[in-house]
Amino acid sequence: MNNTSSPTTSDDATTRFFEELGRRGNEPLLRRVSGRIRFEIVDGERTDSWLVAVDQGRLSVTHEQATADCTIRGGRSTFDELAAGRRNMNAALVRGALAARGDLELFFAIQRLFPNPPPGWDPTAETRGES
């Protein structure tokens, strides 16, 4: 069974990211972008949905179950890593950790809002047995 609902907690990186995004109101990086992007975050049997509407850089973020121009779907751990800057959306898409459908120009535009890696972070450390 696949339930779609709003998150129950704000202690995870993904929820904090979308809550902060909703408070921005205006994002200069997206001043030439308009469209609706739905993020489907899968966590076991549960799917949380965030709808980000962009209108020439003006942002609104809701849990509305409306149609979207682009849908991005992936696991909670992937989105937590994206929200913390420890994973890149393009790389996650290529590796199959994310699936995207619809207007891929919106996919490429919205990825600009995700943070850069933290200072000193080494993405290859885990593969070498370091943390």
C-alpha positions in Angstrom: 0.0 0.0 0.0 1.3 3.5 -0.9 0.1 6.3 1.3 0.7 9.9 0.2 0.7 12.4 3.0 2.5 15.3 4.6 5.5 14.7 6.8 4.9 14.3 10.5 8.2 15.7 11.6 10.6 18.5 10.7 13.7 16.8 12.1 14.9 15.4 8.8 17.0 17.3 6.3 14.4 17.0 3.5 11.6 18.5 5.5 13.8 21.3 6.8 14.9 22.0 3.2 11.3 22.3 1.8 10.1 24.3 4.8 13.0 26.8 4.4 12.4 26.9 0.6 8.7 27.8 1.3 9.8 30.7 3.5 12.1 32.2 0.8 9.2 33.6 -1.2 11.5 34.8 -4.0 14.5 33.1 -5.5 16.6 35.1 -7.9 18.2 32.0 -9.4 14.8 31.1 -10.8 13.7 34.5 -12.0 13.2 33.2 -15.6 11.5 30.0 -14.5 7.8 29.1 -14.2 6.3 25.7 -13.5 5.2 23.2 -10.8 7.6 20.5 -9.6 6.3 17.7 -7.4 8.8 15.9 -5.2 7.8 12.4 -4.2 9.8 11.2 -1.2 9.5 7.5 -0.6 10.1 6.1 2.8 9.1 2.4 3.0 5.3 2.2 2.5 4.9 6.0 2.9 5.3 8.6 0.2 5.5 12.3 1.2 4.8 14.8 -1.5 6.0 18.4 -1.8 4.7 20.6 -4.6 7.0 23.6 -5.5 5.4 26.2 -7.7 7.7 28.7 -9.3 6.4 31.8 -11.1 9.3 33.9 -12.4 11.3 33.2 -9.3 8.4 33.5 -6.8 8.1 30.3 -4.8 5.4 28.5 -3.0 5.7 25.1 -1.3 2.8 23.0 -0.3 1.7 19.4 0.1 -1.1 19.9 -2.4 -1.8 16.9 -4.6 -2.1 18.9 -7.8 -0.7 18.1 -11.2 2.9 19.1 -11.8 4.9 19.9 -14.9 7.8 17.8 -13.5 7.8 15.0 -11.0 11.0 13.9 -9.2 10.8 10.7 -7.1 13.3 9.0 -4.9 14.0 7.6 -1.5 14.1 9.6 1.7 17.8 8.9 2.3 18.6 10.3 -1.2 16.6 13.4 -0.6 18.2 13.9 2.8 21.6 13.7 1.1 20.5 16.2 -1.6 19.2 18.6 1.1 22.5 18.3 3.0 24.6 19.0 -0.1 26.1 15.5 0.0 24.6 14.4 -3.3 24.1 15.9 -6.7 20.7 15.7 -8.4 22.2 14.9 -11.8 24.4 12.2 -10.5 21.4 10.7 -8.5 19.3 10.7 -11.7 22.0 9.0 -13.7 22.6 6.4 -11.0 18.9 5.6 -10.7 18.5 7.0 -7.2 16.0 9.5 -8.6 13.4 9.3 -11.3 12.2 12.4 -13.2 9.4 12.7 -15.6 7.8 15.7 -17.4 9.5 18.9 -18.1 13.2 18.2 -17.5 14.1 21.8 -18.0 12.4 22.3 -14.6 14.5 19.5 -13.2 17.7 21.2 -14.2 16.4 24.6 -13.0 15.3 23.4 -9.5 18.5 21.6 -8.8 20.1 25.1 -8.4 18.2 25.4 -5.1 19.8 22.4 -3.4 22.9 23.3 -1.3 26.5 22.8 -2.3 28.6 20.2 -0.5 29.7 21.1 3.1 33.3 22.4 3.4 35.8 19.6 3.5 33.3 17.0 2.4 34.8 14.2 0.3 32.3 12.2 -1.7 34.7 9.4 -2.3 35.6 8.9 1.4 32.9 6.3 1.9 34.0 4.2 -1.1 37.5 4.2 0.4 36.3 3.1 3.8 36.6 6.5 5.4 33.8 8.7 6.9 
